Amino acid sequence: MLKFWLRSFLFFAVSFFGYAYQVSPMFQTFEVAGRASQGSYEVTNTGAQEITLQATVYQVGFNPLGEEVLNQTDDDFLILPPQSKVASQGSQRFRVRYLGDALIPQTKVYRVIFEQIRTTDDSEEDSGSVQFMVNFSTVIFVSPMNCKPQLKAHISSGNMTLENPSSCVFDLNLARFEFSSGLFSESLGWVDLDAETAGYLLPSRTQEIKLPQKVAESKKVKIISPY
């Protein structure tokens, strides 16, 4: 099993090297079974040359330093096609279905990494060689069935601390935060807070963000949850 380390400068930041193609969506939320256990990616080749892409799945864990530990998994997902050529200015849909454990206790995190590769069909390299050129990393959160995300928040000294006490990931991008102090009140979305994270809080995790100036003096915050 392939294992390697990646330091996360941002929480679940998507890393990519190059702009030969685009992948959408960047993040997906699945459940372990049913219609919500499947999805798809749309890959668009924005370059002038045909490219070959390979999709590989890794389960995400964390070491004591908060660094990602990625373990390649071939059994938890079915991806069709696993590899495809995409013509210049063309697109390809990759369909993804979760096939792993249906009895997980809380959200599991996976990265689906699309790698642009060059094979002997494209170059004059020695027979059988494969060169990995560009990779584009996306994230899938897989949660238990019918799990309701929860979020707690409190403010102290111009900072807001968020806590997820539930068993499934909370999508902060869907929530609104109502700040108040005396007669003052302001409602902001996650993007309005200028947080340096992707906006997904895992179970039993906390996250602290510095509040923007216009709500920095707030004493209370109320969460308007989409769930």
N, C-alpha and C positions, 0 to 999 in steps of 0.2 A: 504494500500500500504506500503510495507516494505521500510524503509528509514534508512540509516546508513551512517557513515562518514568514509572516508579513507584518510589519509594524503599521498600525492604523493611526495616521495623523488626524483623521477625522473619523467619527463614529460611522462605520460602514460606508466610508467614502468609496466611490466607484473610481477605479484606476484604469486608465487606458493610455496607450502609447502610440500616437499617430491618429490620423483622421481619414484613413482610406475607406472606412465604412462606418455606418451608424447602427446602433441597436436600440430597440424600444420594445417594452418599457425597461427602465433601469431597476425597478423594484416590483416584486409581486408577492401577494399574500395568498397562501393556499390553506386548505384544510386537508386532513389525512384521507378523506374519502368523499365520494359524491362529486357533484359538478364543480365544486370549488377546489378539487384536487388536480385540476388541469388548467393549462393556459398556453400561451404562445409568445414567441418573439418575432418581430419583424426586423430583418436585417437589410439595409439598403447600401449598395455599393456606390459611393459617391466619387470613386476614382475613375481613371481613364482606362484601366486594365481589368480584365477578368480576375477574380480572386477565388481562392479555395479556403473555406472556413470549416473548422472542427469545433464542436461543442463538447465541453467536458464539465462534469459536476464534481464539486468538492463540498464536504460537510465542514462547517465552520465551528471551531472551538476557540477557547482563549486560555493562554498560559497565565501564571500569577502576575506577570508584568503588564497584562492587558493586550498582549500581542495576539494576533490571529494565528491559529494553527489550522491549516487546511489539509484535510484528508480526502484523497480522491475516492469517490464511491461510484461503482458501476451498477449497483443493484437498486438504489433508492428512487431512481428516475428513469423514465423512458423518454428519449428525445428522438424525434423523427423530423428530418433525416439527421443522423449524427454528424454527417459531413456533407458539404454541398459546394458546388461552384456557383458563383454569382456573377452574372455579366455586368460589364460597366454600365452604370446608371440603372441597373436592375435591382430586384429585391427577392428575398427568399423568406418564407415563413417556417420557423422551427416550432413544432408542437411539443409540449412538455407535459408529462403526467407523473404524479407522485405514486410510487409503488412500494414505499417503505413501510415501517412499523405503523400500524393504525392505533396503537395504544400508548403513544408518547405522552408523558406527563405534562409537558409544556412545549412551547414553540421551539422548533429546531431551525437552524439557519444554514442555508446552502448558498454557495456561489456557483453560478453557471457562467463559465468563461468561454468566450468565443475567441478562437485563435486563428489568425490568418497564417496559412502555411504555404510553403513552396516545396513541391515535390519534383521528382525527376522528370515529370511531364512538362514542367515550366522552366527548367534550367539544365545546365550541362554538368551538374554535380554527379558524383559517383552513383552508380545504380543503387537504388534502395534508400537513398538519403532523404530526410525530411528536415526542412529548416523552418522553425517557428519565427514569424516576423513581427506580428502585431497581436496584442490580446486586448480584449474588452470584457470587463468583469461586471456581472449583474448579481442581484441578490434575490433569493426566494425565501420567504418565511413560511414554514409549515406548522400549523397549530392544531390542537385537538379539536374534535367536532364540537360545535355549539359553545365554544369558549367565549366569554364576554370580557374584552379588555377593560382594564380599570386604570385610573391615574389619580395620584394625589399630588398636591403642590403646596408649598409654603414659601413665603418671602422673608428674607433677612438681609439687611444692609445692602439693598440694591441688587441682590441676586435671588433667583428663583430656583428652588430645588424640586425636581420632579421624581416621583417614585411610581413604579409599576408593581402593585401587589398581586396582580392576577397571574394566570398561567399562560397567557398568550401576549404576543407583541401588541403594542399600542402605536397606532399610526398618528403621530402628533400633527401631521399635515392636515388632518381632518378636524382637528379640535379648534376651539376658540377660547381665548383667555380673557376674562373680564376683570380688570384691575380697578381697585378703588382705594380712596383715602379721603375721608371726610366727604365733602360734596363732589370731589373729583371722581370720574369713572372713565374708563377707556376699554374698548373691546378690540383685541388684536388676534390675528391668525399667527400660525407658527412662522411663516415667512416674514411677517412684520417684526418678529423678535430678533431677526438677524443672527440667529444661532448658527454656529459653525458645525452643524451636524446634519445628517440626512433626514432626521425627524422620525426615527423608529426606536422605541424604547422597549427593550427585552424584559421578560419576567424577572422579578426580584432585583432589578437594576435601578440605580438612581442616576440622575444627571443634573448638573448645576449649570445655569447659564446666567450671564450678566444681562440685566434688563436694559433696554434702550433708554435714553435720557428722558423721554416723555412719560415713562411710567416708572422711573427709577425710585421715586418717592412713595410708591404705592405701599399700603400696609396689608392689603388683602388681595387674593386672587380666587376667582371662581372659574372652574373648568366647565365649558359647554361641550359635552362629549357627543360624538356622532353615533355611539354604540347604544 
